[in-house]
Amino acid sequence: MTILAPRESLTDAEVRAGLSAIIGDGLATQAMVTLTGGIFLVAFALQLGASATIIGLLAAIPPLAELIQIPAIAIVDRLRNRRMICVGASIAARLFWIPIAFIPFLFGPATGLAALILSLTCYGCISAVSHVSWSSWMRDLVPEDLLGSFFSRRMALSLALGAALSLAAGGFIDLWQAESSLPPASAYTVIFLGGFVAGVFGIYYLSRIPEPRLQPQAPVSLARQIRATFADLNFSRLVTFIASWNFAVNLAAPFFTVYLLQRLGYDLTLVIALAVLSQGVSVLSYRMWGALSDRFSNKSVLRVSGPLFMICILGWTFTTLPEKHFFTFPLLVVLHVLMGLSTAGVTLASANIGLRLAPRGGATAYLATINIASSVAAGIAPILGGMFVDYFAASELTWTLHWTSPGLQFSLQTLDLQYWDFFFAFAFLIGIYSLHRLALVHEEGEVEGRVVVNELIAQVSREMRNLSTVGGLRYMLRFPLSWASRTMGSEGEEGTPGSRLP
């Protein structure tokens, strides 16, 4: 297709137009992802009677489907038209949301879950082909000195749209289920069809992004390309970090929605409101993280946002002791605020560090290696979580302090782990290990974590002064960041400047 053919060179005007189209695609794709995934997909599966094992399997499908990127590398190298591949695969993949949307009318609960799993598998596998071409395409199109600030702006705008859509869709579902005589799960038909329409708009913007011609390279077998990426010691350390990090996060994160809906008994609107709160904080902080990644390095950002995110996962274990308590909801609010702040930094920096360390013109195999490693880890983790959740449902670990004196006796329960709490604790420990692996990665411009923390605190303080004069709120944000800074070091391991085991 000539209209989608790559060009030998691009003018500055064409690059600027392409960047605008990338923003448009990001907004449309975020709308689709918001309406077809996350809380809505989990709630839909629960409406169909999904167990914890099924929820874990649904969470594992998208990352495991990314393994299709292995043969997709050969497709990109053979056709050398990344835009055509990306657009074509996106069209084919997004069509599967039409049968998913009509599952409540076409299938019973058991067959409906089977149809959902099959359709999501097809959607994920075909989408993976577009992802590998997209990553290489963006690596050659977006100017390197704008990577951090540009994609932080794109993510911030996308999350702002996603937050608004989440609230609107959640309110619609509650109203539909309260007023409609149709089955409750049928509300998701409208939501998923809306996501499909948004995906069509995303394809339109994709087709308008120009593609610079992929630089010719000597033909090399796919296996040799993958092995070559691991010959780069620094890059292989990055792959180890990203894989272990994704395993830690996906061991617990897929069950957050189930935990809130079933374990704590909150309704869908409240769960969405907490998610929107977290997304709102992410929107406000993307600009700060983007500026910090451009000024220092992506690794420096990860060394601050990573520990903070792990603290938040561990904090979920204290939302029940052993049941809901007076501080459960306030603690959830604080955790969602801090998770929003840290997630923005982790998402932005982990994406950009792979782009920055991959060589220009040969990024396809490098970026696919990252995606493959993270996909395997992120796919295995929720499957293990779903398989063993029933076992941990019958297990409990408590730590109670007893005080006895002639005039007073009391007991204080300081720790109670049960059910999904174990996964939160395990995820925390694995996450700490992944941060150890990050310390061994070298990126040009990296500085010690304390410098980034101090700069971030200064930026947060300035933002908070614009929003409120309440000093306590500023301190609430300052404390965990200060704690995280104390886990950072000043001297590197193995001769790597500015890095130390957290």
HELIX and SHEET records of a PDB file:
HELIX    1   1 THR A    2  LEU A    4  5                                   3    
HELIX    2   2 ASP A   12  THR A   36  1                                  25    
HELIX    3   3 GLY A   38  GLN A   47  1                                  10    
HELIX    4   4 ALA A   52  ALA A   65  1                                  14    
HELIX    5   5 GLU A   66  ILE A   68  5                                   3    
HELIX    6   6 GLN A   69  LEU A   79  1                                  11    
HELIX    7   7 ARG A   82  ARG A   94  1                                  13    
HELIX    8   8 TRP A   97  ALA A  101  1                                   5    
HELIX    9   9 ILE A  103  LEU A  106  1                                   4    
HELIX   10  10 PRO A  109  LEU A  141  1                                  33    
HELIX   11  11 GLU A  144  LEU A  146  5                                   3    
HELIX   12  12 LEU A  147  GLU A  179  1                                  33    
HELIX   13  13 PRO A  184  SER A  186  5                                   3    
HELIX   14  14 ALA A  187  SER A  207  1                                  21    
HELIX   15  15 LEU A  222  ALA A  231  1                                  10    
HELIX   16  16 LEU A  233  ALA A  252  1                                  20    
HELIX   17  17 ALA A  253  PHE A  255  5                                   3    
HELIX   18  18 PHE A  256  VAL A  258  1                                   3    
HELIX   19  19 TYR A  259  ARG A  263  3                                   5    
HELIX   20  20 LEU A  268  ARG A  295  1                                  28    
HELIX   21  21 ASN A  298  GLY A  315  1                                  18    
HELIX   22  22 TRP A  316  PHE A  318  5                                   3    
HELIX   23  23 THR A  328  LEU A  357  1                                  30    
HELIX   24  24 ALA A  363  ALA A  393  1                                  31    
HELIX   25  25 ASP A  421  LEU A  438  1                                  18    
HELIX   26  26 GLY A  449  LEU A  467  1                                  19    
HELIX   27  27 GLY A  471  ARG A  486  1                                  16    
SHEET    1   A 2 GLU A 396  SER A 405  0                                        
SHEET    2   A 2 LEU A 408  GLN A 418 -1                                        
END                                                                             
